[in-house]
Amino acid sequence: MQIKVVPLGAGQDVGKSCILVTIGGKNIMMDCGMHPGYNDSRRFPDFRYISREGNFKGLIDLVIISHFHLDHCGSLPYFTEVCTAQALAPAPAPAPAPVAREQQNGSRCRAMQSKTTNDTC
């Protein structure tokens, strides 16, 4: 089975991550990001590779978003307005600061417990 991989954005740049994978006659878009440094059409991946006319209906079978940073999902609202593909994405992660704080406090608590006989933190 032949697999074709075409980067539509990013490549050697940070921003607008978007890769088109064709396998078994299906077109799967991995990420649909935007470049945060531009306010014009350069912020979007080069969707012209998929359709020069801008008609994407029926051309993309699935969009998979790896994570919710704008450089990986920022163009998705634009793209889904012109495309009827199904989009899959991970559940939103918890806010990083409280999780990191909780992990840090837990580590500190374990370190304190190993140095003392007191089991409370």
ABEGO torsion letter per residue (X at the ends): XBBBBBBABGGABBEGBBBBBBBGGBBBBBEBBBBAABABAAABBBAAAABAAGBABGABABBBBABBBAAAAAAAAAAAAABABBBBBBBBBBBAAAAAAAAAAAAAAAAAAAABABABX
